[in-house]
């Protein structure tokens, strides 16, 4: 790909980017959110058109305007959000969109036979007759890989393939990928996880704000080197956790069960305690009850049994608003849905839950002067990058919206804090800042529950780590006494032998 | 008088009418099944049926061949399906609203054409009874199932045809994928819009036949708004049947049997106020829908227009 340029309204998503990949190579594409990695790859896969530049395949210029063009040229893409139809079987998902050997009639038996061959060759373990919704995340990813291989992909784009996997599943995936490159497949690996990129790639290309920062061989690079290329300055990769004297139990859950969105029991007898000055990390593959756990503590989901105590008071029956008044703060997982009102201005979002009380209101009226002053202060203190406090919140970047929510919640000086996926989708700079804020909060004696799918984040910040699997807490381990491997096994529902 | 309802002759009569009256429900609801499986809720079925009914009647009234009349009804239905496609697929209008618009359009236009081209209620000789040889000689069953006009048989034939197309063909697989996860289908080169256009046109054509089955098959007259909301019940039947052809068949039979029962109650002069009797199928629609719809089967992208990109 030479000199690729792509503009979105108001943004230059790709600014004259060059990119090349050789046969049998893993080439990592590294960059922060919004750096243009996905955009570049969507151009290669025919989902976006580009304004300038050329794409060459084996030396010949090619025109790729639709995914069909890309598939015909032997390019496959595994999207971050799997492109599978839940209600269909594995075989049907693979056959979708392909001509059949029997004209208008389906030839699912032949497709299934070929799937078995492929899973044999690459050890992609999958049952062709299974319905996709019954499959675990790792299996779905294997279906995606089979889908691409079935279509004869010689070049495969993997968009953040490890984001949803346990450490063991990542190892399995890497084995599969290596086997594929030995067979002459070329792989483009999009990621922002530095150690994985160093582990799997031959070469690494770094993008920042749509610009090419350089292409380097993986050999001899360190995480710090890559982080500097990504962000443009030195980044603190390790977090400094100073020892903090822990106080009394601030948050206690005793045998809590609750129903999930689907009406099935999603929390099963969860018990845990968090003390003042402690961060308890919750690790687990998404969908194992983490979301319900956060909502139960926030008072947004009713319990079916058990109770919740905050600061010694039973709050089980209390509504969300009452809990915030007794010193509870909540950073929800879905920041755009549950964290802010998209259309509201920055300052309106900053006073949201407290707007009915002084000092933000007098009687039934809002005190605009005070609100403005308070908002200015928070925006400055929490380094929210915004043109002004009247800017509509939806026009801010993900990282800045997250800082805004953090500002609002921490301004309440909480005794108990629940942070669900606090850095998902935010850039490294914002992540560094949010982590530091959470650690500062720990030092002031806040009891924090940190829910994250990013195991590195959990390991970096937590004092103790609870692993959730199918709505249960498998185990709670001390951070110093555990390893990524042990946590990975627990996340898969297996108790490691000791 | 209630005793009369339970004589063998009456029961056979009710079953015979029930089988026969299911015809328009089947055509319309099976057509709607295609559209909904691909993710488009077409509420304009009733309007399409009215246009089909009028077109078929007009051709037959002017001495045209009955099959030509059916073909014309299919053509008009397909055109209305195409129109729904332009509005709801290409222009991405809210499907519920555009469907109601299409219904009102069909209702108004068929009434207008009826007033200007025909003027008064006339009758035509529609499709004659076609007793199937041997089968119709069977005792009781022969009369109930095999003593109808050809459109009735065709309607039942459409049930396995629909199931086959949806489950055994590549196009059927595309329909199911588009209705459930259009992004996934798009990423594999399946044109979401093309699939939805085709299902809407199939649905329109079948709604046209459904209308024709009323005006030149069952009743052999045309009146303004003669469908009386039947097209809306057909939409409900798709939900009732959990988006499967066999389920739709079950629903259609249930409603047509209740309808037949209600007609016979009136014929026999059983003292139930006729308004209440006529209400029965509609009340049943609501009750059954509240009790049976399993959301899990619903095409996830139903009523959602598809647009590529983030």
Boltz contact constraints between the chains, C-beta under 6 A:
constraints:
  - contact:
      token1: [A, 67]
      token2: [B, 187]
      max_distance: 6.0
  - contact:
      token1: [A, 67]
      token2: [B, 189]
      max_distance: 6.0
  - contact:
      token1: [A, 68]
      token2: [B, 189]
      max_distance: 6.0
  - contact:
      token1: [A, 83]
      token2: [B, 184]
      max_distance: 6.0
  - contact:
      token1: [A, 83]
      token2: [B, 187]
      max_distance: 6.0
  - contact:
      token1: [A, 84]
      token2: [B, 184]
      max_distance: 6.0
  - contact:
      token1: [A, 85]
      token2: [B, 177]
      max_distance: 6.0
  - contact:
      token1: [A, 85]
      token2: [B, 180]
      max_distance: 6.0
  - contact:
      token1: [A, 85]
      token2: [B, 181]
      max_distance: 6.0
  - contact:
      token1: [A, 85]
      token2: [B, 184]
      max_distance: 6.0
  - contact:
      token1: [A, 87]
      token2: [B, 180]
      max_distance: 6.0
  - contact:
      token1: [A, 92]
      token2: [B, 173]
      max_distance: 6.0
  - contact:
      token1: [A, 96]
      token2: [B, 173]
      max_distance: 6.0
  - contact:
      token1: [A, 96]
      token2: [B, 177]
      max_distance: 6.0
  - contact:
      token1: [A, 96]
      token2: [B, 188]
      max_distance: 6.0
  - contact:
      token1: [A, 97]
      token2: [B, 188]
      max_distance: 6.0
  - contact:
      token1: [A, 97]
      token2: [B, 189]
      max_distance: 6.0
  - contact:
      token1: [A, 97]
      token2: [B, 190]
      max_distance: 6.0
  - contact:
      token1: [A, 100]
      token2: [B, 170]
      max_distance: 6.0
  - contact:
      token1: [A, 104]
      token2: [B, 169]
      max_distance: 6.0
  - contact:
      token1: [A, 105]
      token2: [B, 168]
      max_distance: 6.0
  - contact:
      token1: [A, 105]
      token2: [B, 169]
      max_distance: 6.0
  - contact:
      token1: [A, 106]
      token2: [B, 168]
      max_distance: 6.0
  - contact:
      token1: [A, 106]
      token2: [B, 170]
      max_distance: 6.0
